[in-house]
Amino acid sequence: MEWQPDQQGLQQVLQLLKDSQSPNTATQRAVQQKLEQLNQYPDFNNYLIFVLTRLKTEDEPTRSLSGLILKNNVKAHYQNFPPTVADFIKQECVNNIGDPSPLIRATIGILITTIASKGELQTWPDLLPQLFNLLSSEDYNTCEGSFGALQKICEDSSELLDSDALNRPLNIMIPKFLQFFKHCSPKIRSHAIACVNQFIIGRAQALMDNIDTFIESLFALAADEDSEVRKNVCRALVMLLEVRIDRLIPQMHSIIQYMLQRTQDPDENVALEACEFWLTLAEQPICKEVLAGHLVQLIPILVNGMKYSEIDIILLKGDVEEDEAVPDNEQDIKPRFHKSRTVTLQHEGGDGEQGEDIEEDEDDDDDTLSDWNLRKCSAAALDVLANVFRDDLLPHLLPLLKELLFHQDWVIKESGILVLGAIAEGCVQGMVLYLPELIPHLIQCLCDKKALVRSIACWTLSRYAHWVVSQPPDSYLKPLMTELLKRILDGNKRVQEAACSAFATLEEEACTELVPYLSFILDTLVFAFSKYQHKNLLILYDAIGTLADSVGHHLNQPEYIQKLMPPLIQKWNELKDEDKDLFPLLECLSSVATALQSGFLPYCEPVYQRCVTLVQKTLAQAMMYHQHPDQYEAPDKDFMIVALDLLSGLAEGLGGHVEQLVARSNIMTLLFQCMQDTMPEVRQSSFALLGDLTKACFPHVKPCIAEFMPILGTNLNPEFISVCNNATWAIGEISMQMGADMQPYAGLVLGNLVEIINRPNTPKTLLENTGIAITIGRLGYVCPQEVAPMLQQFIRPWCTSLRNIRDNEEKDSAFRGICVMIGVNPGGVVQDFIFFCDAVASWVHPKEDLRDMFYKILHGFKDQVGEENWQQFSEQFPPLLKERLSACYGV
């Protein structure tokens, strides 16, 4: 007997569906409770499918809603559905996939793929064959409905469809889909392409076997009159460029011509898909060769795509000039992620930044439209192409730029400023000629009457900050800074945000060049505190923290402290311990404490106490959650990480003054727990703090060493490289403080350190090995008897990684260690002595007693082997090395 609803039950369900469409919150709450009650009845789900597929008298939104509630039930409790209910639902879905209403067809399709992805493709073996048969139906609705469902299954289960678990149905599906590329209905052509597209990136074998047919079929649809079809064709070609460029190369000329047309498609969605092509092509080695001849067409198209559309301007409230008094919409504030503290040794050329890509949003100031759009994609494409073609792009761009930058229409002028910013990285060499004229023009644009022009000028100027700082300060730096500071106090929130971000970039480039203007800068930043709404406050913290990092101890002047600290402490007092706004404020204070050093003393106590409390609360919450996961929520460990990092900042800034704070707190006990946390970022920050406390107040660390060392040893795992670096650094600092008392612990860490330093060399490992080498050297300095026997196993990579760093304290202690170890085990260095000579020669001004140690070892070796052998040996030296050793050490 087929299941039939009880009329009274059906009315109840319908009433519930009607109520759930009410805007009233109380009604909504009642609906939720009722749903939970009804879910106790196994056949409640039968009612839901019945309303969706059979009750044609009901309005479509109600029927669709019934299906969506059922979908949520399937997601949550499908494994508990009785088999009769599950079978009824499946059968109803397949029988009604051709419903006359597109909304109902789509809802049934969603329901089918939800059941299918519950691992039910295996237990619903006739689903795919049934849908396949329905594709051949004469009835359009049935064909379209089945295709819609298949497209959703391809999206959700693409890997499963190409697996042995189902006997590789793709082998039948792909050829079948390709036949439908010629279907008379555009909707069905579009579904067919979208289905095949799901298998390109995964390089499904069934698709690779039919790749030529696929590409030919795509070309046949290139000029399709339907925009959805054109969009899917463009999407396919972009993915093929990544996966099977070999198949496109013979046709590349015509594909590029086609994409040039599509990037100007009247339908912006098509244009956006096509524009992705240039981004992807720029990453391919053949880009330069295949695209050079087309730049003359492509550049104007990309530039044209960089204008705001009318819709953008409406959404961005482009005509609203003053909105600083309007509170922010909390939904617009993106979550921020805290980057844990990494200990950087002071030797990476003093500037660890160059490697970072400028992947910042091409146009940071559009985030209310943070959706990717044609403007952003065109700007990103121009940016990557500028990096490929460098100054060869300029002949195509400069004539356009002249016209844009001085245009009367603000929308066009704005796009010109964006173009100028996009090419800043790639074309910097060629642009230098024009910057003396362009930078003053951009600085003038900072006062434009249109807020969107002012904000983009901020961004573009920040892209040229490096050049500005390289010129005499009065020429550009001073006028730029003066105007940017005014923009930080702009009446428009978007401009405030762009100016604050740009100023932070300028600070990073200018560093101590800013010292003469500090008073003026602080007045502005502090005034902004009273002016800013929520979202921009968070960016302001960043600008203040960056300022402190950039000028360092120059900030430690009573008048500056008087300006800066009261508003920061006021915010600090206003925020509750649970408030995520603490993250950027704590990061900011960490930079300020490190810069102010003893100047931070009057503020350190409450700040220190609160950090300890944050760590303690988070650990307690983690413990509760661990014991009763059903009753408690997992804590947000970022609170603890940021607090540990600020404590590091305090220890680094206050040095010995932190001692009485540590004495009056249980930080060492908390640190012991944090060092064993499951989350790598927590451990990373814990080891940084351990190292900083070791330097600042070792007497409080010493009693814990026996417990801490085994934990440090187990964290020497290069898989978590930042954790490993910080643990290594802490071990080195502890060794220097412990001296000979380090002996019992050397064995716990030495094996791992030696193993890591012998990893295969890459530029990245070389940088990481510097820290390892310094710690091995320091360990050997205090425990030579333990470490020296292993000299031969690490001396070569040790020398290679330390020859490239500047003279500094850490290098000094490490080299003393290696000298002491060579004294204990001279045989360990014999085979690799040339590497030692090279490392010694990397010193510019070693301290007198260290120079003596080098002298003794070099001459000792020379005397040991005799004059003739030494001559033969030193013949292998490169000329420069020979010269240095002879000049400095007379060998």
Steps between C-alpha positions, in 0.01 A plus 500: 500500500637843411533744790218757529500809722251550778301815409524651848879440511533654153319817612733525800809476278360759257425740785856455624639579153286815482611613848865448417472766229400760760751776580407495870781359721266354761313310226833380361599366841171316538551348152847370599356332812213347304745368237705332770184335639382382158843355423425237766242347258668286233239576234522881546752487212238327281270799552779735397573318172126467438454878518797551268409250228122442518324807639483689170220718643741666747710802403853425381695677781317286759566176308864591449541589869362159591772343285773714656393405855510137387849558356617625843349193665680275251826678583447463874329163551484304174661195660198479737231508226309167488568322164135543393525879547837522319364297207184710475707821488739366234217373281307828527813697404571302185132489396460877529832631373307632196260720699377791284637755750875583471509579875357159595733319254798678653386416855460131412847508342650640821324229699632226269861615525471536879387138531765395246784667687396328824702208362178390339626492142614147586170406664293667230646312203212569261513881545753578227351257243153642571612860458688402183189345347302810583751716306367344180141597588303693236365718782721809551423529873602139567823539305587835666410374850717188464788705366468745786518212749796342317686832498458525879619139545805570280579805718462312829637155414747552215770272649256221579370496142850426373568220749486122489246508784229568240671330202603837354165628368691796350605282209136505389412846634762713324424385142129536579544856632704593191208399274282756677735788410297515175156499667251757376429640849763743636418399859585138420816589306605701801434210743699264277810723496471567875491123567815430297676803653488333843755242380766722339709598802500142636620379154240220502618221268166477318528868409867474400403217261247732334697823531518580129127451447438718805718783369346481150151509652595807706627681190173417325313682780736798512251743349190361675223758538435395861716677759493210750640270228773753410589532869543122536708485180733769639523323834593174324776665295647668810521165681640322193773763490614373840452131435547428128676800349668258256163446332429874471838616364426418134185716523643761736482789256126458440430428868666829594298684233184337638584593860572859397142517368349326803685727747283774348181292513189710573418250778737579787498139626636379166756782491618406851547131411692605186714745692619212724667365185766774509572437868549130433699552180742731684605206719589283199859499371380559144316821593756744364542323171129452418368829637762755394335563161156550659589753770403786274140368509495355852631796701222746401239231575637434850533871570143553390385222735654683795235772510233480766167392351191706578379222729833504691469873559148460638604212726808687619289809569742680269307823532501498881790717605466512878400193696745505790221539754309194373573194719636197317288202413655223712452243219742696281792453737706209377652268762869570550758229537790545734841399367694332780829642610802365314841565636705645215870508547645843437694395198273455203637813344308680772192494284290189493229654289608486137373150443139589567287524191289805459195280480298757685169547342583675177278766621471478873235758522215310339419262774130569518512343156746251628354270240742449220388715208619610157678807637702299751573221256617745229723678752645171624563389141678824420710458815616146412558592135711797610711249693538284189564768236658762727567825316392355163147570617557875522487595129143361496407662830655844517292663224184367673618608844559861396143523383350323805690670781402852397145419387208725596270206583593379849411135422756492219762687700449256790561202272821661376629529856416131555693411181800692627486307829457163330821536295706642788679174572561367148585821315685680777824540298329665206270713715786668689531755218143616547467484878638849573203634306241235595549487877414871550192446279393202714560701817265762354243226433498436876297823524258410218138578576400137428560260790566204267775698324658594833495141621655347187769772501596385852542142379698586186734733690570222748609278209770757417604559863836334442594753232366795702721405795807465276480871403601800717226524769392854420428414136225241542500331841403811695218618269369142469501449874333833566214421260463137608467608862218737396332209323524289816263763642281508187123528545452184293554159661627330184763773460600473868552128451702535179713778653571300815609193301712714267661674793593164657675405172681835495613445860651162410697655214606822675592360845714754686453763225174570686669595827505880432122495442403275793319768698285596203429133410397410856267800526316378191482134598382584850237740369374222273423293812220736595371518144500143368215250488560138590649356181759770439611494864636153434710634210613794710647259759700346220632840384612581856665160550683535167615849599648358822674218307637755250644765733585271793659664804459848348142477628629489858466875569278628783300732269425214255406257777268764646319533168478133409444297813186655657268424202644147462453425870149646489405257220672221691282570802181523294539159335375184671714185513271330245520781245684409181603865461763416760704320231604803297533710818726240665710473183529877494600518868756226448676715237467810719642324809798368302569849360451695824714267710525652849253772388226236525568431868217717640247301293643151525332363811131500392600392149711213628230385744232497235710296260560239769125495569419451131738203481359354819136539391567342160683202652218449753238513224698254287516263795122518560433446131737203495321336793140582394489585128120477503461765773773754422614683190856472372693815591634741240871442554591819317443683830774295659738531203468878484545526878816285491636721220436817698675346801798435267487864393504608866790271585696623198421867565535506879788254529596454866211724614258217420650297785267620778193443282606141429578444868145595599321279243462135407617557143755215507230245590276635222789494255561133581142426389513724192822334379306173483190636328368309200490815286836577335451880514459483879824306534674738260409804713585312825855428386548861392394613848722238664800637308415860590455415870828308494677816384310731736476313832667158488484430877124446460547267203783290642294291750279383209777396260484130590131494405531730198795345314333169398206701358740723303670187368178346367410826325813497283288378212550684168146404395381791716779728397406811702456294817833332431678834440371653823582187704851500353553864587378443858743207543786725387407776745462248783843350422667840528340555844553146635867465410646164608171412678357434153694174484224257610263641236727520195414145398125577493536747214827442321394205283200687360698819436767312305236314301321823404813686393576213260172528309538545122576864423244743368517881539230467763674229705822697479334792674345270762830318554661825612308479828581130536872569439509777759339276760737208425791745537367636830434151633853399404638811669356399838524118462792438264561145632144400404479669161855485358496124428228567239693782323554303184124445460412869490805716428439537126131614506584701815764704316286538187204645686698746715732642231218718362400690811629826637725528801283507813482371858327175407755423230777586747384252765449228238852536357654495848322169545636354177855607595473338843369179339782492246737523798338187648471305172728644228459183291129576455571798279791370289298376201297820473767749603454709183140571611625616838753732331223644285275560804780673690562725202136614514577705814563869440593611856521207742573597862870487585488179707284320240748605230775343711306173520469495118871582466605210724281246320612606150870503594467181701357323195770645274781389737341155537493424125826676413580780255486291182163337571356836607608651165321219313195537725472877460529470121132391507394832659316753284727809454289722729514251788876457458546877511287550814660221701845617410420865585315431828672189635830480312442151362 
